[in-house]
Amino acid sequence: MENVGYRNLSNFNRQFKQYKQLTPREYRAQFKRGAS
């Protein structure tokens, strides 16, 4: 996480959800479903 400027995983998750309206897990799941 520090490589992308976040020292705290929960902070990254909160920021990600604010930007994408999805959690990182939900976002990844969309691509898994599409690839199957």
All heavy atoms as TSV, in Angstrom:
chain	resi	resn	atom	element	x	y	z
A	1	MET	N	N	0.817	-1.203	0.000
A	1	MET	CA	C	0.000	0.000	0.000
A	1	MET	C	C	0.856	1.260	0.000
A	1	MET	O	O	0.465	2.230	-0.605
A	1	MET	CB	C	-0.909	0.012	1.236
A	1	MET	CG	C	-2.070	-0.952	1.199
A	1	MET	SD	S	-3.445	-0.408	0.213
A	1	MET	CE	C	-3.208	-1.325	-1.262
A	2	GLU	N	N	1.971	1.224	0.678
A	2	GLU	CA	C	2.806	2.419	0.726
A	2	GLU	C	C	3.307	2.810	-0.659
A	2	GLU	O	O	3.560	3.980	-0.910
A	2	GLU	CB	C	3.986	2.217	1.682
A	2	GLU	CG	C	3.552	2.287	3.133
A	2	GLU	CD	C	4.727	2.244	4.095
A	2	GLU	OE1	O	5.854	2.544	3.669
A	2	GLU	OE2	O	4.494	1.910	5.256
A	3	ASN	N	N	3.407	1.858	-1.550
A	3	ASN	CA	C	3.871	2.154	-2.908
A	3	ASN	C	C	2.924	3.100	-3.639
A	3	ASN	O	O	3.329	3.805	-4.544
A	3	ASN	CB	C	4.030	0.874	-3.720
A	3	ASN	CG	C	5.151	0.007	-3.214
A	3	ASN	OD1	O	6.011	0.457	-2.473
A	3	ASN	ND2	N	5.142	-1.243	-3.610
A	4	VAL	N	N	1.676	3.098	-3.265
A	4	VAL	CA	C	0.705	3.974	-3.916
A	4	VAL	C	C	0.277	5.131	-3.021
A	4	VAL	O	O	-0.681	5.832	-3.316
A	4	VAL	CB	C	-0.535	3.187	-4.417
A	4	VAL	CG1	C	-0.145	2.247	-5.547
A	4	VAL	CG2	C	-1.213	2.443	-3.295
A	5	GLY	N	N	0.970	5.316	-1.902
A	5	GLY	CA	C	0.727	6.483	-1.060
A	5	GLY	C	C	-0.204	6.270	0.119
A	5	GLY	O	O	-0.569	7.225	0.792
A	6	TYR	N	N	-0.597	5.044	0.380
A	6	TYR	CA	C	-1.472	4.754	1.521
A	6	TYR	C	C	-0.697	3.916	2.534
A	6	TYR	O	O	-0.143	2.889	2.191
A	6	TYR	CB	C	-2.725	3.994	1.080
A	6	TYR	CG	C	-3.652	4.829	0.240
A	6	TYR	CD1	C	-3.579	4.811	-1.145
A	6	TYR	CD2	C	-4.592	5.658	0.832
A	6	TYR	CE1	C	-4.413	5.585	-1.919
A	6	TYR	CE2	C	-5.439	6.446	0.064
A	6	TYR	CZ	C	-5.339	6.403	-1.304
A	6	TYR	OH	O	-6.165	7.177	-2.068
A	7	ARG	N	N	-0.712	4.355	3.767
A	7	ARG	CA	C	-0.036	3.597	4.813
A	7	ARG	C	C	-0.995	2.672	5.543
A	7	ARG	O	O	-0.577	1.817	6.302
A	7	ARG	CB	C	0.586	4.553	5.829
A	7	ARG	CG	C	1.670	5.403	5.238
A	7	ARG	CD	C	2.194	6.371	6.253
A	7	ARG	NE	N	3.104	7.296	5.602
A	7	ARG	CZ	C	4.198	7.751	6.155
A	7	ARG	NH1	N	4.506	7.433	7.377
A	7	ARG	NH2	N	4.962	8.581	5.494
A	8	ASN	N	N	-2.271	2.851	5.324
A	8	ASN	CA	C	-3.278	2.151	6.095
A	8	ASN	C	C	-4.307	1.551	5.129
A	8	ASN	O	O	-4.908	2.278	4.344
A	8	ASN	CB	C	-3.916	3.189	7.033
A	8	ASN	CG	C	-4.975	2.615	7.921
A	8	ASN	OD1	O	-5.844	1.892	7.455
A	8	ASN	ND2	N	-4.936	2.981	9.181
A	9	LEU	N	N	-4.509	0.257	5.197
A	9	LEU	CA	C	-5.426	-0.418	4.278
A	9	LEU	C	C	-6.860	0.081	4.422
A	9	LEU	O	O	-7.554	0.275	3.430
A	9	LEU	CB	C	-5.363	-1.928	4.501
A	9	LEU	CG	C	-6.218	-2.778	3.562
A	9	LEU	CD1	C	-5.814	-2.569	2.110
A	9	LEU	CD2	C	-6.096	-4.243	3.942
A	10	SER	N	N	-7.306	0.303	5.647
A	10	SER	CA	C	-8.692	0.752	5.812
A	10	SER	C	C	-8.892	2.144	5.230
A	10	SER	O	O	-9.960	2.450	4.691
A	10	SER	CB	C	-9.124	0.698	7.276
A	10	SER	OG	O	-8.322	1.531	8.062
A	11	ASN	N	N	-7.873	2.990	5.292
A	11	ASN	CA	C	-7.970	4.313	4.669
A	11	ASN	C	C	-8.069	4.184	3.152
A	11	ASN	O	O	-8.879	4.855	2.516
A	11	ASN	CB	C	-6.768	5.181	5.055
A	11	ASN	CG	C	-6.913	6.596	4.552
A	11	ASN	OD1	O	-7.985	7.181	4.604
A	11	ASN	ND2	N	-5.833	7.145	4.044
A	12	PHE	N	N	-7.274	3.303	2.582
A	12	PHE	CA	C	-7.353	3.055	1.145
A	12	PHE	C	C	-8.749	2.571	0.761
A	12	PHE	O	O	-9.352	3.070	-0.190
A	12	PHE	CB	C	-6.308	2.019	0.712
A	12	PHE	CG	C	-6.505	1.561	-0.705
A	12	PHE	CD1	C	-6.065	2.341	-1.760
A	12	PHE	CD2	C	-7.152	0.367	-0.982
A	12	PHE	CE1	C	-6.264	1.937	-3.073
A	12	PHE	CE2	C	-7.351	-0.047	-2.289
A	12	PHE	CZ	C	-6.901	0.744	-3.331
A	13	ASN	N	N	-9.285	1.602	1.515
A	13	ASN	CA	C	-10.613	1.063	1.216
A	13	ASN	C	C	-11.675	2.148	1.285
A	13	ASN	O	O	-12.565	2.200	0.434
A	13	ASN	CB	C	-10.953	-0.076	2.177
A	13	ASN	CG	C	-10.130	-1.318	1.911
A	13	ASN	OD1	O	-9.601	-1.507	0.828
A	13	ASN	ND2	N	-10.013	-2.157	2.917
A	14	ARG	N	N	-11.585	3.008	2.270
A	14	ARG	CA	C	-12.561	4.102	2.433
A	14	ARG	C	C	-12.481	5.066	1.249
A	14	ARG	O	O	-13.501	5.444	0.679
A	14	ARG	CB	C	-12.279	4.816	3.763
A	14	ARG	CG	C	-13.331	5.776	4.177
A	14	ARG	CD	C	-13.185	6.256	5.625
A	14	ARG	NE	N	-11.819	6.445	6.098
A	14	ARG	CZ	C	-11.175	5.616	6.923
A	14	ARG	NH1	N	-11.761	4.538	7.394
A	14	ARG	NH2	N	-9.942	5.867	7.297
A	15	GLN	N	N	-11.286	5.438	0.865
A	15	GLN	CA	C	-11.106	6.352	-0.266
A	15	GLN	C	C	-11.572	5.699	-1.569
A	15	GLN	O	O	-12.197	6.348	-2.402
A	15	GLN	CB	C	-9.631	6.754	-0.397
A	15	GLN	CG	C	-9.122	7.587	0.744
A	15	GLN	CD	C	-9.709	8.979	0.736
A	15	GLN	OE1	O	-9.914	9.575	-0.307
A	15	GLN	NE2	N	-9.994	9.500	1.918
A	16	PHE	N	N	-11.257	4.440	-1.743
A	16	PHE	CA	C	-11.655	3.713	-2.951
A	16	PHE	C	C	-13.172	3.679	-3.067
A	16	PHE	O	O	-13.728	3.942	-4.126
A	16	PHE	CB	C	-11.089	2.289	-2.889
A	16	PHE	CG	C	-11.265	1.515	-4.170
A	16	PHE	CD1	C	-10.258	1.477	-5.102
A	16	PHE	CD2	C	-12.438	0.816	-4.423
A	16	PHE	CE1	C	-10.406	0.768	-6.291
A	16	PHE	CE2	C	-12.610	0.105	-5.601
A	16	PHE	CZ	C	-11.588	0.082	-6.533
A	17	LYS	N	N	-13.838	3.356	-1.959
A	17	LYS	CA	C	-15.303	3.272	-1.986
A	17	LYS	C	C	-15.924	4.634	-2.270
A	17	LYS	O	O	-16.913	4.735	-2.992
A	17	LYS	CB	C	-15.837	2.717	-0.665
A	17	LYS	CG	C	-17.322	2.497	-0.737
A	17	LYS	CD	C	-17.851	1.643	0.366
A	17	LYS	CE	C	-19.339	1.430	0.152
A	17	LYS	NZ	N	-19.902	0.460	1.052
A	18	GLN	N	N	-15.336	5.683	-1.752
A	18	GLN	CA	C	-15.851	7.033	-2.010
A	18	GLN	C	C	-15.739	7.363	-3.499
A	18	GLN	O	O	-16.640	7.964	-4.082
A	18	GLN	CB	C	-15.074	8.047	-1.174
A	18	GLN	CG	C	-15.610	9.451	-1.284
A	18	GLN	CD	C	-14.866	10.412	-0.370
A	18	GLN	OE1	O	-13.912	10.044	0.300
A	18	GLN	NE2	N	-15.292	11.651	-0.350
A	19	TYR	N	N	-14.672	6.931	-4.131
A	19	TYR	CA	C	-14.422	7.244	-5.539
A	19	TYR	C	C	-15.238	6.360	-6.481
A	19	TYR	O	O	-15.793	6.822	-7.469
A	19	TYR	CB	C	-12.924	7.092	-5.818
A	19	TYR	CG	C	-12.517	7.437	-7.219
A	19	TYR	CD1	C	-12.526	8.754	-7.663
A	19	TYR	CD2	C	-12.099	6.452	-8.103
A	19	TYR	CE1	C	-12.150	9.081	-8.954
A	19	TYR	CE2	C	-11.712	6.761	-9.399
A	19	TYR	CZ	C	-11.743	8.076	-9.813
A	19	TYR	OH	O	-11.373	8.383	-11.086
A	20	LYS	N	N	-15.308	5.061	-6.188
A	20	LYS	CA	C	-15.936	4.095	-7.095
A	20	LYS	C	C	-17.330	3.649	-6.659
A	20	LYS	O	O	-17.994	2.928	-7.397
A	20	LYS	CB	C	-15.057	2.840	-7.215
A	20	LYS	CG	C	-13.798	3.048	-8.020
A	20	LYS	CD	C	-14.124	3.104	-9.476
A	20	LYS	CE	C	-12.890	3.094	-10.336
A	20	LYS	NZ	N	-13.209	3.284	-11.739
A	21	GLN	N	N	-17.760	3.994	-5.466
A	21	GLN	CA	C	-19.025	3.525	-4.898
A	21	GLN	C	C	-19.065	2.005	-4.744
A	21	GLN	O	O	-20.121	1.393	-4.694
A	21	GLN	CB	C	-20.257	3.988	-5.713
A	21	GLN	CG	C	-20.596	5.454	-5.534
A	21	GLN	CD	C	-19.658	6.376	-6.275
A	21	GLN	OE1	O	-19.400	6.197	-7.446
A	21	GLN	NE2	N	-19.143	7.370	-5.588
A	22	LEU	N	N	-17.898	1.393	-4.700
A	22	LEU	CA	C	-17.753	-0.046	-4.479
A	22	LEU	C	C	-16.545	-0.273	-3.589
A	22	LEU	O	O	-15.598	0.506	-3.635
A	22	LEU	CB	C	-17.468	-0.785	-5.798
A	22	LEU	CG	C	-18.520	-0.794	-6.880
A	22	LEU	CD1	C	-17.917	-1.310	-8.171
A	22	LEU	CD2	C	-19.695	-1.643	-6.475
A	23	THR	N	N	-16.559	-1.362	-2.835
A	23	THR	CA	C	-15.349	-1.732	-2.107
A	23	THR	C	C	-14.370	-2.359	-3.101
A	23	THR	O	O	-14.787	-2.824	-4.177
A	23	THR	CB	C	-15.662	-2.746	-0.998
A	23	THR	OG1	O	-16.110	-3.954	-1.607
A	23	THR	CG2	C	-16.693	-2.223	-0.014
A	24	PRO	N	N	-13.088	-2.391	-2.784
A	24	PRO	CA	C	-12.147	-3.064	-3.688
A	24	PRO	C	C	-12.549	-4.516	-3.975
A	24	PRO	O	O	-12.414	-4.987	-5.094
A	24	PRO	CB	C	-10.814	-2.995	-2.938
A	24	PRO	CG	C	-10.937	-1.746	-2.112
A	24	PRO	CD	C	-12.381	-1.722	-1.678
A	25	ARG	N	N	-13.083	-5.197	-2.976
A	25	ARG	CA	C	-13.521	-6.581	-3.177
A	25	ARG	C	C	-14.666	-6.660	-4.180
A	25	ARG	O	O	-14.667	-7.517	-5.075
A	25	ARG	CB	C	-13.965	-7.168	-1.836
A	25	ARG	CG	C	-14.417	-8.612	-1.938
A	25	ARG	CD	C	-14.777	-9.167	-0.597
A	25	ARG	NE	N	-13.582	-9.257	0.219
A	25	ARG	CZ	C	-13.527	-9.800	1.419
A	25	ARG	NH1	N	-14.606	-10.289	1.976
A	25	ARG	NH2	N	-12.399	-9.844	2.080
A	26	GLU	N	N	-15.636	-5.770	-4.055
A	26	GLU	CA	C	-16.759	-5.743	-4.996
A	26	GLU	C	C	-16.283	-5.394	-6.406
A	26	GLU	O	O	-16.741	-5.968	-7.389
A	26	GLU	CB	C	-17.807	-4.727	-4.541
A	26	GLU	CG	C	-18.521	-5.113	-3.270
A	26	GLU	CD	C	-19.296	-3.969	-2.644
A	26	GLU	OE1	O	-19.005	-2.782	-2.936
A	26	GLU	OE2	O	-20.205	-4.258	-1.847
A	27	TYR	N	N	-15.348	-4.467	-6.488
A	27	TYR	CA	C	-14.794	-4.043	-7.782
A	27	TYR	C	C	-14.093	-5.215	-8.473
A	27	TYR	O	O	-14.309	-5.482	-9.652
A	27	TYR	CB	C	-13.832	-2.885	-7.537
A	27	TYR	CG	C	-13.295	-2.244	-8.784
A	27	TYR	CD1	C	-14.059	-1.346	-9.512
A	27	TYR	CD2	C	-12.003	-2.521	-9.222
A	27	TYR	CE1	C	-13.561	-0.735	-10.653
A	27	TYR	CE2	C	-11.493	-1.917	-10.357
A	27	TYR	CZ	C	-12.270	-1.032	-11.071
A	27	TYR	OH	O	-11.776	-0.441	-12.188
A	28	ARG	N	N	-13.257	-5.949	-7.719
A	28	ARG	CA	C	-12.571	-7.115	-8.290
A	28	ARG	C	C	-13.567	-8.183	-8.722
A	28	ARG	O	O	-13.378	-8.829	-9.748
A	28	ARG	CB	C	-11.582	-7.704	-7.276
A	28	ARG	CG	C	-10.335	-6.890	-7.101
A	28	ARG	CD	C	-9.277	-7.630	-6.303
A	28	ARG	NE	N	-9.747	-8.110	-5.016
A	28	ARG	CZ	C	-9.674	-7.435	-3.879
A	28	ARG	NH1	N	-9.121	-6.250	-3.839
A	28	ARG	NH2	N	-10.130	-7.953	-2.770
A	29	ALA	N	N	-14.628	-8.364	-7.939
A	29	ALA	CA	C	-15.622	-9.396	-8.255
A	29	ALA	C	C	-16.298	-9.117	-9.594
A	29	ALA	O	O	-16.639	-10.049	-10.322
A	29	ALA	CB	C	-16.656	-9.477	-7.136
A	30	GLN	N	N	-16.482	-7.849	-9.940
A	30	GLN	CA	C	-17.080	-7.519	-11.239
A	30	GLN	C	C	-16.237	-8.077	-12.377
A	30	GLN	O	O	-16.763	-8.584	-13.354
A	30	GLN	CB	C	-17.163	-6.008	-11.411
A	30	GLN	CG	C	-18.241	-5.358	-10.624
A	30	GLN	CD	C	-18.356	-3.872	-10.950
A	30	GLN	OE1	O	-17.427	-3.257	-11.474
A	30	GLN	NE2	N	-19.498	-3.298	-10.643
A	31	PHE	N	N	-14.930	-7.966	-12.258
A	31	PHE	CA	C	-14.053	-8.431	-13.321
A	31	PHE	C	C	-13.944	-9.944	-13.348
A	31	PHE	O	O	-13.812	-10.548	-14.397
A	31	PHE	CB	C	-12.680	-7.768	-13.218
A	31	PHE	CG	C	-12.751	-6.311	-13.547
A	31	PHE	CD1	C	-12.798	-5.356	-12.544
A	31	PHE	CD2	C	-12.834	-5.885	-14.853
A	31	PHE	CE1	C	-12.901	-4.015	-12.849
A	31	PHE	CE2	C	-12.943	-4.543	-15.171
A	31	PHE	CZ	C	-12.970	-3.615	-14.157
A	32	LYS	N	N	-14.029	-10.569	-12.172
A	32	LYS	CA	C	-14.020	-12.032	-12.137
A	32	LYS	C	C	-15.240	-12.587	-12.843
A	32	LYS	O	O	-15.146	-13.528	-13.606
A	32	LYS	CB	C	-14.006	-12.534	-10.677
A	32	LYS	CG	C	-12.651	-12.749	-10.133
A	32	LYS	CD	C	-12.728	-13.487	-8.825
A	32	LYS	CE	C	-11.347	-13.905	-8.395
A	32	LYS	NZ	N	-11.339	-14.599	-7.122
A	33	ARG	N	N	-16.404	-12.004	-12.595
A	33	ARG	CA	C	-17.641	-12.459	-13.256
A	33	ARG	C	C	-17.545	-12.260	-14.767
A	33	ARG	O	O	-17.959	-13.117	-15.529
A	33	ARG	CB	C	-18.846	-11.703	-12.714
A	33	ARG	CG	C	-19.335	-12.215	-11.388
A	33	ARG	CD	C	-20.711	-11.681	-11.077
A	33	ARG	NE	N	-20.725	-10.232	-10.975
A	33	ARG	CZ	C	-20.549	-9.535	-9.867
A	33	ARG	NH1	N	-20.356	-10.166	-8.722
A	33	ARG	NH2	N	-20.577	-8.227	-9.867
A	34	GLY	N	N	-16.985	-11.130	-15.199
A	34	GLY	CA	C	-16.879	-10.832	-16.617
A	34	GLY	C	C	-15.909	-11.742	-17.341
A	34	GLY	O	O	-16.074	-12.032	-18.508
A	35	ALA	N	N	-14.889	-12.217	-16.637
A	35	ALA	CA	C	-13.870	-13.058	-17.257
A	35	ALA	C	C	-14.305	-14.509	-17.362
A	35	ALA	O	O	-13.782	-15.257	-18.180
A	35	ALA	CB	C	-12.563	-12.969	-16.452
A	36	SER	N	N	-15.271	-14.923	-16.576
A	36	SER	CA	C	-15.694	-16.331	-16.556
A	36	SER	C	C	-16.497	-16.702	-17.782
A	36	SER	O	O	-17.302	-16.014	-18.291
A	36	SER	CB	C	-16.526	-16.619	-15.313
A	36	SER	OG	O	-15.769	-16.362	-14.172
